Amino acid sequence: MRRKCMEVKSEKVYIRIGRNSLSFTAFDVDNTACPLRFEPYVVKGGISMPANLREAFKRADLMASDSHIQQAQVLVDTPSMLVPIEQFDEPLIETLFNHSFPAKDEERRIVLYNVLPTLNAVCIFAVNKDLHKVLNDRYERVQFIQAMTPVWHHLHQRSFTGRRNKLYGCFHEKQLDIFSFQQNRFKFANSFEAAHFSDALYFLLYVWKQLRLDAQHDEIHLVGDIPDQDALLQELKRYVQKAYLINPAADFQESPATEVPGLPYDLMTLIVKGR
């Protein structure tokens, strides 16, 4: 049995916040036996995410030893919109985002953005205002990152391998992000609810057809928390000859992050490749 790491010597903590999930991760460069600690926290459904985060700061084992940590990278799995960088106007981001994603009654939020320079795009997203305050009260430096940002960056670089067009599907929290690149831009990017493999199959093939990809030569690559992945891959191969699952261990050259059970692919990508 692997020894549990009780103390973590790290300068930074990674916090991943989803719609109904919360986790903490820290990389301990001085501990070769347990270099990376990942601690999911069970979210209580009856209280808000800011309240859950306050409780987690008191109860999570990893948080008990992080009083010396001043920096947090916060990965938020939340709706986003992409804007071409040449059309980006910072003073207008709140108006633009609220028009696309109207706030619910009494919802207080802060609209933020991540620049994707290699893709000539800007990702705009929102964070609950109380959540923003809880994190900034605890840490000296907080960086908010939309969860797909590191995934887009990494798979864009990966897309240059070979000459065929590639369609990517990334699964996370019963959602499916489908995207494709053309040189240094997005050719397609959208997010779908896909709790079941039949939903995922429909959306993947719909986008494949919409982009007029070649069933004999072009490629489709899947990664993340894939529902019924064997069945999904088998069904895809009835229509697309070159359908593959991305193996994170091979993709990230057996980084310690790939050995951590349950570590989400977006968080793994952020840790290994950065944003």
PEMONOR-V890386 format. One line per field, one symbol per residue. phi: phi as a letter, one per 30 degrees, with the letter a starting at -180 (. if undefined). burial: # if it has 9 or more other ideal C-beta (glycine too) atoms within 8 Angstrom, else .. A space follows every 10 residues. Layout:
phi=???
burial=???
//
This chain:
phi=.ddddccbcb cbccccbcdb babbbbccdc cddbdbcbbd cdddddbdde ddddddddcd edddccdddc bbcccccbeb bcbeddcdbe dcdddddddd beddeidcbc cbabdcddch bbccabbedd dededdddcd bbccbdeded dedddddddd dicddbccbc cahicbccab bbhcbdcaaa bbdbdbdddd dddddddedd dhdddccdbb bcajdddhdd ddddddddcb dccbcdcedd dchhdeddcd didddddedd ddcic
burial=....#..#.# .#######.. ########.. #..######. #.#.....## #######..# .##.##..#. ########.# #####..#.. ..#..###.. ........#. ####.#..## ########## #####...#. .#.####### ######..#. ....###### ###.###### #...##.##. .#.#..#.## #.###.##.. #.#....### ####.##.#. .##.###..# .##.#..#.. .#..#.##.# ..######## ###..
//
